[in-house]
Amino acid sequence: MKVFQKKLKETRTLCGLTQRQVAEALGISQPSYIRYENGSSEPTLENLAKIADLFDVSVDFLLGRKEY
């Protein structure tokens, strides 16, 4: 999952969002979101889709399967 962690953090940073802002958009706590970025937890399928929508990227991009 290291690819996901890297893509998640890079994309959030490029979008100019804080971890808190992303967590609020997902309806989860900031510590829960931080666990996604540091790899100690994985998002549910529902939250993975929400992350992709929030960043306007595909789930495949977040998982490292596509370049966009």
N, C-alpha and C positions, 0 to 999 in steps of 0.2 A: 504493500500500500504506500510505499514511500513516494511513488509518482503522484498519487492522489494528494498526499500532504503537501508536496512541493507545488503542484498546480493550484491547490486551494489557496495557499498563502500568496503565491505570486499573483494570482488573479484578483484576490481581495485587495492587495496592495495597488495593483494597476487601476482598479476601480475606485481607489481612494476611500475605501471603507475601513472602519475599525472593526476589531473582533466584536466589540459590543454591538455595533450597528448590524452586523451580519446576524449575530445571535438574536437580536430583537426582530429582524425581518423573518427569521426562521421560527420564532416563537419558542426559543430555547434559552437556557441560561448561558451567560458568557463562559463559565467554566466548561460547560458541555461542548461549546463550540471550540474552545481552546484544545480540548482533547481530540477533536477531529484533526486540527492542525499539527498536533504533536504525535499523532498516531496511536494514542492509547485507547481510542474509541473510533468506531466507524458510524457514519450517519445511517439512518434508516433509508429505505428506498424513497420514501416520501420526502425526507429532508434532502437527499441527494438530488432529487428532481427540483426541489425548491432552490437549492444552491445554484444549479445550472440555470434556472430561470432568472434568478437574481443577477447573476453575472452575464446573462445572455450568451451562454456557451452551451455546448452539448455535454451530456453525461460522458460520452466517449472521450471528449477533450479532457474532462476532469480526471478520467481514469487512465489517460495517456494513450488512448487507442487512436486518436486523430489529432492533427495539428491545429484544429480550429474548433 
